[in-house]
Amino acid sequence: MPEETRVFIRSCIFAAVVATAYWFLSHDPIGTVLLAGFGVASFSLVFTLRRGRSRGAADTRAREAGIGARIADLVGTSERPGEDRPFEDERGRIPTGSIAPFLIGVAVAMAALGLIFGPWSVAAAVIPFLLGVREWLREVSAEIRALAEDEEQAASAERA
């Protein structure tokens, strides 16, 4: 089972436990329904992810057996060249940690507070926004350089 599915399973269990505890501690129907809705949404994502994986495996088996390829193509579940299959390929680089998304989030929150408290909050949001954008662009350029180096190493390994 891929990690993506396990994350949503854990989210579903967490939401069910918290919704139950919230109901018994507060007897608030609105909060309980929202927390239960979070659990149901997480469960539906688990169901969708698992169904997508099993459908892909069934299509592959049918294609290998020589039957159902036309039906799979008509339905749109057959693999096409260039199709993104995130659960099938576990290779690739994992991005490094960065404070840039946090800085940009702080800037957006400060700018939103400018609607309430006035334009000085928007002016103050410019500094963390620019710092976040600079850091994010620095991380992206480092990631692009690392990908280029990986491709060069793979190409040299294929030649050897």
N, C-alpha and C positions, 0 to 999 in steps of 0.2 A: 504494500500500500504506500503510495507516495506521500511525502511530507505535507503537501498541500491539503490532502484529504484529512490527514491526522490533525492538522491545525483546526479545521472546521469541526471535527468531532470533539476536540477539546473545548472549543468555543460553545458548542451545543450543550455539552455537559455542564460547563461553567454557568451558562445562562439558565439552565433548568434548576441548578442548585441555588443560584442567587435569587431567581424568581420565587422559588418556594420559601426560602428564608425571608425574603422581603415581604411576602404575603403574611407569614406568621408573625413577623415583628411589627409591621405597620398597618396591615389590613387596608392597604391602599390599592384599589382595583386598577387605577390607571397605570401606575408604575409597574405593577405585576404584569399587566397585559403587554406593556412595552418590553419588559424583560423576557416574557414568554415569546413575544414576537421575534426578538433577537435569537432565541433558541430555535424557533421554527425556521427562520431564515438560514441559520447555520446548518440545520439539518437538511434543508432543501438544497443547499450548495453541496453538502456531502453526497446526497443522492444524485445530483446532476453530475458531479465529478466521477462517481463510481459508474454511473450509467454510460458516460462518455468513454471511459476506459474499456468497459465490457463490450460496447458497440464496436469500438475500434478493433478489439481482438476478434470479435465475430466476423467483421468484414475481412480481416486479414485471413482468417481460416477459410472463409468462403472463396476468396480470391485464389488462395493456394489450391483449393479443391477444384477450381475452375467453374463454380456455379455461383450465381448471385452477383457477379461482377457488374453486369449491366444494371441490375436493380440498385446496387450500391451506388453506381455512378449516377443513375437517375435521381435517387433520393438525396444525393449530395454527401454521402458519408465516406466515399472512397478517397484514398490519398491521392493528391495531385502534386505534381512537381512544385516545389517551393512552398508547400503548405506547412504552416507552423504546427508542430506537434510537441508542446511543452512537456508532456509526461513521458515521451519516448526518448528524449535526448537529455541526459543528465550532465553533459559536458558543458563547458563554458566558464567564464570568469564570474566570480561573485564580487560585486562592488564592495569597495572598502567603506568603512564607516566614516561618516562626515557629520559635522555640525550644521552644514548648510541648510538642510530642510528645516531644522529647528529655527535658525535665524530668520529664514523667509516666513515661517509660520508666525513668529513673534512680530515681524514687521506687518504682516497682513492683519493680525489681531490689533496691533496698535493703530493701524490705518482705519480699521472698522470702528474702533473706539472714537476715532475722530468724528464720526457721525453723531456721537453723543456729546463729547466734551469739547469739540471744536478743532480747528485746523492745526493747532500746535501738536496734537498727537500724530497727525499725518506727517508733519514735518519731522518729528522725532523718529518716525518709522523708516525714514529714508536711510539712516545709518545702518541698522541691522539688515535692511533689504540689500543694500549695496555690498555689505560684507558677505552676506549669504550667497549672492549671485557670484561674487568674485571667487569664493571658496568652491562653489559648485562647478564653475567653469574650470577651475584649477584641477578638480577631481576628474572631470570629464576628459580634459586633455591628457592627464596622466593615464586614464583608462584607455584612451585611444592609442597612446604610445605603447602601453603594455600589450594591447591586442595586436598591434603591428609587429611587435617583437615576437609574440607567440606564433603569428602566421609565418614570419621569417624562419623561426626555429622548426616549425612543422614542414615548411618547404625544403629546408636544408636536410631534414631527416628523411624526407621522401627521396631526395636525390641520392642520398648515401646508401 
